Amino acid sequence: MTGEHDKGGQAGARVKDSRQDRLKLALRENLKRRKSQARGREDVASEPAQASLEDASRDDGGGSEPGR
């Protein structure tokens, strides 16, 4: 009986190890994806600010609106 129990324990340990490996890989991929998304948000957030600065500089010199 102890021989059967040992074999089951080893198989269980292998399953546990493979599960640990899969979880580790999944967490790493998730972290990479979240970092990439955060970088994308930073890029998008900085673009409108730059565009509005460019628009403001164009409006100042144009004088196309009456009353300004």
C-alpha positions in Angstrom: 0.0 0.0 0.0 2.8 2.4 0.7 4.1 1.9 -2.8 0.8 2.9 -4.4 0.6 6.0 -2.1 4.1 7.1 -3.1 3.3 6.8 -6.8 0.2 8.9 -6.4 2.1 11.5 -4.4 4.7 11.8 -7.1 2.1 12.1 -9.8 0.2 14.7 -7.7 3.5 16.6 -7.2 4.1 16.6 -11.0 0.6 17.9 -11.6 1.1 20.6 -9.0 4.4 21.6 -10.5 3.0 21.8 -14.0 0.1 23.9 -12.7 2.6 26.2 -10.9 4.5 26.6 -14.2 1.3 27.4 -16.1 0.2 29.9 -13.5 3.7 31.5 -13.5 3.7 31.9 -17.3 0.1 33.2 -17.3 1.0 35.8 -14.7 4.1 36.9 -16.6 2.0 37.3 -19.8 -0.6 39.2 -18.0 2.0 41.6 -16.5 3.5 42.2 -20.0 0.0 42.9 -21.4 -0.9 45.3 -18.6 2.4 47.2 -19.0 1.9 47.5 -22.8 -1.7 48.8 -22.2 -0.4 51.3 -19.7 2.3 52.5 -22.2 -0.5 52.9 -24.8 -2.6 55.0 -22.4 0.4 57.3 -21.7 0.9 57.8 -25.4 -2.7 58.6 -26.0 -2.9 60.9 -23.0 0.1 63.0 -24.1 -1.1 63.3 -27.8 -4.2 65.5 -27.1 -2.1 67.8 -24.9 0.4 68.3 -27.7 -2.3 68.7 -30.3 -4.1 71.4 -28.2 -0.8 73.3 -27.8 -0.3 73.2 -31.6 -3.9 74.4 -32.1 -3.5 77.3 -29.6 -0.3 78.5 -31.4 -2.1 78.5 -34.7 -5.1 80.5 -33.3 -2.9 83.2 -31.8 -1.3 84.3 -35.0 -4.2 83.9 -37.3 -6.5 86.6 -36.2 -9.3 85.1 -38.3 -12.0 85.6 -35.7 -13.5 89.0 -35.4 -13.3 90.7 -32.0 -10.0 89.2 -31.0 
